[in-house]
Amino acid sequence: MELLKQLFADRFGTQCEECLALAGGGSSRRYYRLSGSGYSAIGTVADDRRENEAFFAYTTHLHAKGMPVPELYAVHPDRRHYLQQDLGDRTLYALLHDKKRAGGGFDAEMVTLYKQALADLDAIQRAGRDMDFSLAFPRAAFDRRSMLWDLNYFKYFFLKLAHIPFDEEALENDFGRFIDYLLEADCTYFLYRDFQGRNIMVVDEQQGIAPRLAYIDYQGGRQGAAQYDVASLLYSAKSDLPEALRQELLRHYVALHGDSRFMDHFWGYLLVRIMQTLGAYGYRGYFERKPYFLESIPLAVNNLRTVTSDHQLPVRLPELERVWRAIGELRLAADPFPPDRLTVSVGSFSYKRGLPEDHSGNGGGFIFDCRALPNPGRYEQYRAYTGKDRPVVEFLEKEPAVDRFLDNVKGIVSQSIDKYLERKFTHLSVNFGCTGGQHRSVYCAERLARWIGETYPSVSIDLRHREQS
């Protein structure tokens, strides 16, 4: 923390007045928002120096070519701490989600933004063709070995965990033929690798003014085919674009890209992307039992079912095609929790960003205000942590008021759970709010969820921290 603050002071000539921990993604990188005297920056602590060097090189290269990526403000000599431009908190995925929740969705504004994203992608792919890929991590190219990693990820973490039978030798032979076909494409572009709505920032969003887009999280990029990134955006499982819109956007990109052979390999790259996604969802969902990824599996399966039924690849892959058909025949509920079982949704939130919404459609439930409890956020040594981190946990465990508060909460909530189980209700929501949604509310939500799991083993628990995710 002190190193980030020193970088901030050196870069802006003023002291950092506030440093807040931000939600991380699927990596071990830790993010912080530093601010002071009207300046703001995102501080990152990342232990993998090879990955960091790739990010530094890519950012410097793309920014110099005028691409809409964050400016790299400062890098500490240890190459583990760095500052980059603060692009805000709004992502293209979040904007789409809000529109869907409000009864809208893919309106004219969203179509325009997606077309802008594809135009920017084409520019980024071309601007990165002369990148120094010797710094790429973990591979310089999306080559045979990279593809085999993804395909084996799919085999071991989806096929095996979903109990899809397969002939391993026949499948490996098909993998080889599939890769030979994919490598026939032009593989000299900058392949972003994870080009999807959560990595596209909506910047300067104001009433009556068209927002602009900026792009993050490309440190896993490498040299490869342009088709992969287009497939990643248009067939993102959770975004769930209508098929007609996908085709419209695909035609838009192809017209911009200008490669008459682009579609010769597009469906193949889409399939390898879907398989990589299913591997990730299988690991995070079937193995780690994370609800978000379990909810995503049926959407990815539906994408696979649509593509394999509508498009035939110009290469014979009998065992792989048999596996695709078996996956397409799966009947998976979008809700990972059984419909006749009580699910208690436990969450934390910040009052600054409004009350949490009830996504079950049932209404009701409880909201408990934690702002009367002792606040670790008032102390400098706790500000970078959340209610899940040991220093904050130890601080709150020492406060008798916290235990009294939670004992009262348990008494109220248990009365409802008992009655809901008796009447076979299926959903109850319990939320905790505090000022920033970072310390007290997170701690209380974690404690209550653990207590419910220990007290009511037949109840499913959906634990979510809104400001952390």
Residue pairs with C-beta under 8 A, 6 or more apart in sequence:
1 19
1 32
1 384
3 76
3 78
3 81
4 16
4 19
4 32
4 34
4 43
4 45
4 81
4 83
5 15
5 16
5 19
5 34
7 43
7 73
7 74
7 76
7 81
7 82
7 83
8 15
8 16
8 34
8 36
8 39
8 41
8 43
8 74
8 83
9 15
9 16
10 74
11 41
11 73
11 74
11 83
12 36
12 37
12 39
12 41
14 36
14 37
14 39
15 36
15 37
16 34
16 35
16 36
17 35
17 36
17 37
18 33
18 34
18 35
18 36
18 383
19 32
19 33
19 34
19 35
19 43
19 383
19 384
20 32
20 33
20 383
20 384
20 436
20 438
21 30
21 31
21 32
21 383
21 384
21 385
21 386
21 438
22 31
22 32
22 33
22 42
23 31
23 465
23 467
23 468
23 469
24 30
24 31
25 198
25 217
26 284
27 46
28 46
28 47
28 48
29 44
29 45
29 46
30 44
30 45
30 46
31 42
31 43
31 44
32 42
32 43
32 44
32 45
32 384
33 40
33 41
33 42
33 43
33 86
34 40
34 41
34 42
34 43
34 83
35 41
40 86
41 73
41 83
41 84
41 85
41 86
42 70
42 83
42 84
42 85
42 86
42 87
43 81
43 82
43 83
44 81
44 82
44 83
44 84
45 80
45 81
46 52
46 80
46 82
47 80
48 137
49 79
49 80
50 137
50 138
51 137
51 219
51 220
52 79
52 80
52 82
52 219
53 79
53 135
53 137
54 135
54 136
54 137
54 219
54 220
54 221
55 218
55 219
56 72
56 75
56 79
56 82
57 131
57 132
57 135
58 69
58 128
58 131
58 218
58 219
58 221
59 69
59 70
59 71
59 72
59 84
60 72
61 127
61 128
61 131
61 132
62 69
62 124
62 127
62 128
63 69
63 70
63 71
63 72
65 127
66 127
67 120
67 123
67 124
67 127
67 215
68 120
68 212
68 213
68 214
68 215
69 124
69 214
69 215
69 216
69 218
70 84
70 85
70 87
70 214
70 216
71 84
71 85
72 82
72 83
72 84
72 85
73 82
73 83
73 84
73 85
74 82
74 83
75 81
75 82
75 83
76 82
87 201
87 203
87 214
87 216
88 201
88 202
88 203
90 201
90 202
90 203
90 205
91 197
91 198
91 199
91 200
91 201
91 202
92 113
92 114
92 117
92 197
92 198
92 200
92 201
92 202
92 213
93 196
93 197
93 198
93 200
93 236
93 238
93 239
94 202
95 110
95 113
95 202
95 205
96 105
96 106
96 110
96 197
96 239
99 105
99 106
99 107
99 110
101 357
106 241
106 242
106 245
109 210
111 245
111 248
111 249
112 210
113 202
113 211
113 213
114 233
114 241
114 245
114 249
115 249
115 252
116 213
117 200
117 213
117 233
118 230
118 233
118 249
118 252
118 253
118 256
119 256
120 213
120 215
121 192
121 195
121 229
121 230
121 233
121 253
122 226
122 253
122 256
122 257
124 190
124 192
124 215
125 189
125 190
125 191
125 192
125 226
125 229
126 189
126 190
127 190
128 189
128 190
128 221
129 188
129 189
129 190
131 190
131 223
133 140
133 141
133 222
133 223
134 140
136 221
136 222
136 223
137 219
137 220
138 220
139 145
139 146
139 222
140 222
140 223
141 187
141 222
141 223
141 224
142 187
142 191
142 193
142 222
142 223
142 224
142 225
142 228
143 183
143 187
143 224
144 179
144 183
146 222
146 224
147 179
147 182
147 272
148 175
148 179
150 272
150 275
150 276
150 279
151 175
151 178
151 179
151 272
151 275
153 276
153 279
153 280
153 283
154 275
154 276
154 278
154 279
154 282
155 166
155 168
155 171
155 279
156 279
157 279
157 280
157 282
157 283
157 286
157 287
158 164
158 275
158 278
158 279
158 281
158 282
158 286
159 166
159 323
161 282
161 283
161 286
161 287
162 282
162 286
162 327
162 330
164 323
164 326
164 327
165 326
166 319
166 322
166 323
167 319
170 318
170 319
171 319
171 320
171 323
173 319
174 317
174 318
174 319
174 320
175 320
177 315
177 316
177 317
178 268
178 272
178 315
178 317
178 320
180 315
181 265
181 268
181 313
181 314
181 315
182 225
182 265
182 268
182 269
182 272
184 264
184 265
185 225
185 227
185 261
185 264
185 265
185 269
186 225
186 226
186 259
186 261
187 223
187 224
187 225
188 223
189 223
189 224
189 225
189 226
190 221
190 223
190 224
191 221
191 222
191 223
191 224
191 225
191 226
191 228
191 229
192 215
192 218
192 221
192 229
192 232
193 218
193 220
193 221
193 222
193 228
193 229
193 232
194 217
194 218
194 220
194 232
195 215
195 229
195 230
195 232
195 233
196 232
196 233
196 236
196 239
197 233
197 236
197 239
198 217
199 215
199 216
199 217
199 218
200 213
200 214
200 215
200 216
201 213
201 214
201 215
201 216
202 211
202 213
203 211
203 212
203 213
203 214
204 211
204 212
205 211
225 265
225 269
226 257
226 259
226 262
227 262
227 265
227 266
227 268
227 269
227 270
228 269
228 272
228 273
230 250
230 253
230 266
231 266
231 269
231 270
231 273
231 274
232 273
234 241
234 246
234 249
234 250
235 241
235 246
235 270
235 273
235 274
235 303
235 307
237 277
237 281
237 296
237 299
237 300
237 303
238 296
238 299
240 299
241 249
243 306
250 266
254 262
254 263
264 314
267 307
267 311
267 313
268 313
268 315
270 307
271 304
271 307
271 308
271 313
271 324
274 300
274 303
274 304
274 307
275 304
277 300
278 297
278 300
278 301
278 304
278 327
280 293
281 293
281 294
281 296
281 297
281 300
282 297
284 290
284 292
284 293
285 293
285 294
285 296
285 297
285 336
286 294
291 336
291 337
291 462
294 336
295 334
295 335
295 336
297 332
298 332
298 333
298 334
299 334
301 327
301 328
301 330
301 332
304 324
304 327
304 328
305 327
305 328
308 321
308 324
308 325
308 328
309 328
333 339
337 343
337 460
337 462
338 460
339 426
340 424
340 426
341 426
341 458
341 459
341 460
342 417
342 420
342 421
342 425
342 426
342 427
342 428
342 458
342 459
342 460
343 426
343 427
343 428
343 459
343 460
343 461
343 462
344 413
344 417
344 427
344 428
344 429
344 430
344 449
344 452
344 459
344 460
344 461
344 462
345 359
345 360
345 365
345 427
345 428
345 429
345 430
345 462
345 464
346 430
346 431
346 445
346 448
346 449
346 452
346 461
346 462
346 463
346 464
347 356
347 429
347 430
347 431
347 432
347 445
347 463
347 464
347 465
347 466
348 387
348 431
348 432
348 433
348 434
348 437
348 441
348 442
348 444
348 445
348 464
348 465
348 466
348 467
348 468
349 355
349 356
349 431
349 432
349 433
349 437
349 441
349 466
349 467
350 433
350 434
350 435
350 436
350 437
350 438
350 441
350 466
350 467
351 369
351 371
351 433
351 434
351 435
351 437
352 435
352 436
352 437
353 437
353 466
353 467
355 367
355 431
355 433
356 367
356 429
356 431
356 433
356 466
358 364
358 365
358 429
360 427
360 429
362 427
362 429
364 428
364 429
365 428
365 429
365 430
365 431
366 409
366 412
366 413
366 416
366 429
366 430
366 431
367 431
367 432
367 433
368 405
368 409
368 430
368 431
368 432
368 433
368 444
369 433
369 434
370 405
370 432
370 433
370 434
370 440
370 441
370 444
371 433
371 434
371 435
371 440
372 401
372 405
373 396
373 399
373 401
373 402
373 405
373 434
373 440
374 395
374 396
374 399
374 401
374 402
374 440
375 434
375 435
375 439
375 440
376 382
376 385
376 391
376 392
376 395
376 396
376 439
376 440
377 383
377 435
377 436
377 438
377 439
381 391
382 391
382 392
382 395
382 439
385 391
385 392
385 439
386 392
386 438
386 439
386 442
386 465
386 468
387 393
387 396
387 438
387 439
387 440
387 441
387 442
387 443
387 444
387 445
387 446
388 442
388 443
388 446
392 439
392 443
393 443
396 402
396 439
396 440
396 443
402 440
402 443
402 444
405 444
406 444
406 447
406 448
406 451
409 430
409 444
409 448
410 448
410 451
413 428
413 430
413 448
413 452
414 455
416 428
417 428
417 452
417 456
417 459
419 425
420 428
421 456
421 458
421 459
430 445
430 448
431 445
432 440
432 441
432 442
432 444
432 445
432 448
433 441
434 440
434 441
436 467
437 465
437 466
437 467
437 468
438 467
438 468
442 465
442 468
445 463
445 465
446 463
449 461
449 463
452 459
452 461
453 459
453 461
